[in-house]
Amino acid sequence: IVHVPELWTELSDSYVTNLSQEELFALASLAQDIPRENIRSAVINQFYTTPQTNPNGDQVLILNYSAFRGLLQEVFGENQTLNTSDLRDRANAEAANIVVYNNTTTQGLATQTRDWLTSRSVTISAVGNMPEPDDSAVTVIRDYTGNPYTARYLAQLLGLPEDRIQVSSDGLTSADVMVVVGSDIQPLLSGQ
């Protein structure tokens, strides 16, 4: 807080605000009283932007609004545990296009996973194989266009922890969400 006046002056051409320096100082003082566990943060990285060169030759980052929507929801949305029914309703409202890709050398695993999800009223638009399967033991869910409830619902159905949900922009699909199936899915599919 002691550096606020210095930062105010040094960075004055880097921001626009209608706050006075005194109001900013008061806000910074107030922020110190907020418990760390009540603060959520995120990074706007390459998954949320596309590099481009503008007409002046400047290199700029263009925000990918569809992917960024999910990040906004994660940071500013409700921080609550939702039951399966609530997640399903919110996932249905997102109307995400979902695909399943096999990341193992086990033939038919994506199709089996699609059939398992379809039997639970999840619509899968396509199945496929990862270009270079690495026989991953781990199933992950890739969210390409900001569908946090769809990703969380799929994770819950598949018994996956939420840290298996990844924001992605690898270009492997034009779908909104991809379930990348690893060998750990086999016990679930066989009812074990």
Secondary structure, 3 states (H helix, E strand, C coil): CCCHHHHHHHCCCCCCCCCCHHHHHHHHHHHCCCCHHHCCCCCCCCCCEEEEECCCCCEEEEECHHHHHHHHHHHHCCCCCCCHHHHHHHHHHHCCCEEEEECCCCCCHHHHHHHHHHCCCCCCCEEEECCCCCCCCCCEEEECCCCHHHHHHHHHHHCCCHHHEEECCCCCCCCCEEEEECHHHHHHHCCC
